[in-house]
Amino acid sequence: MAAKGRKINLAGAHCTQFRHRRCADDEICSAGSFLFFDKVEIVEYHHDQKLDAPSGTALRTKQLIEEARTMPVPIHSVRLPGLVAHQEVLLGLPGGQTLLIRHDSNNRESFMPGVLLAIAKISEIEGVAVGLEHILFTDI
């Protein structure tokens, strides 16, 4: 196994700030699956009007995985009409084994529960909180 790292709880940690971010790959982060695969890559897909590439969600996912691994994690960005927001984390091992974790937001309504939760809790937050996990999994 090429990946080594400390045991960490990253559940939902890439759901950054209180903008339109997703809890896309909680399963991979909470299970630490990426620690046991030789290669990890991120592919993010968004509508063709999105100006930034890679997305903030993909950058945050990359940051969290790289904090636990010693290998860099490439990001591939796709901008096409008809998409809203999608992210894949692909993990691979020699010998033909792969694991794909994918999140799809097919409409912007899917972002609203996190936005509403952040609005409800904002008066309880001191300083800057990056990530909905601080609201979901702590006593904020």
Residue pairs with C-beta under 8 A, 6 or more apart in sequence:
1 36
1 38
2 38
2 71
3 34
3 35
3 36
3 37
3 38
3 69
3 70
3 71
4 35
4 69
4 70
5 32
5 35
5 67
5 68
5 69
5 70
6 68
7 32
8 32
8 67
8 68
9 30
10 29
10 30
10 32
10 64
10 68
11 26
11 29
11 30
11 133
11 137
12 23
12 26
12 29
12 30
12 131
12 132
12 133
12 136
12 137
13 29
13 60
13 64
13 131
13 133
14 21
14 23
14 24
14 25
14 29
14 57
14 60
14 61
14 64
14 131
15 21
15 22
15 23
15 24
15 57
15 114
15 131
15 132
15 133
16 56
16 57
16 60
16 130
16 131
17 56
17 130
17 131
18 114
18 115
18 118
18 119
18 122
18 132
19 56
20 85
20 108
20 111
20 115
21 56
21 57
21 60
21 111
21 114
21 132
22 57
22 85
22 87
22 103
22 105
22 110
22 111
22 114
23 103
23 114
23 132
24 57
24 61
24 87
24 103
25 61
25 87
25 89
25 101
25 103
27 33
27 101
28 34
28 89
28 91
28 101
29 61
29 64
29 65
32 68
33 91
33 99
33 101
34 40
34 65
34 68
34 69
34 89
34 91
35 68
35 69
37 91
37 92
37 93
37 99
38 92
38 93
38 94
39 71
39 91
39 92
39 93
40 65
40 69
40 71
40 73
40 89
40 90
40 91
40 92
41 73
41 74
41 75
41 76
41 89
41 90
41 92
42 54
42 58
42 61
42 62
42 73
42 74
42 75
42 76
42 87
42 88
42 89
42 90
43 75
43 76
43 78
43 87
43 88
43 90
44 54
44 55
44 57
44 58
44 75
44 76
44 77
44 78
44 85
44 86
44 87
44 88
45 77
45 78
45 79
45 80
45 83
45 85
45 86
45 87
46 53
46 55
46 77
46 78
46 79
46 83
46 84
46 85
46 86
47 79
47 80
47 81
47 82
47 83
47 84
47 85
48 79
48 80
48 81
48 83
50 79
53 77
53 79
54 62
54 75
54 77
55 77
55 85
55 87
57 85
57 87
58 75
58 77
58 87
59 75
60 131
61 87
61 89
62 73
62 75
65 73
65 89
66 72
66 73
84 105
84 106
84 107
84 108
85 104
85 105
86 102
86 103
86 104
86 105
87 102
87 103
88 100
88 101
88 102
88 103
89 100
89 101
89 102
90 98
90 99
90 100
91 98
91 99
91 100
91 101
92 98
92 99
105 111
114 132
117 132
117 135
117 136
118 132
118 135
121 135
121 140
124 140
125 134
125 135
125 140
129 135
129 140
134 140
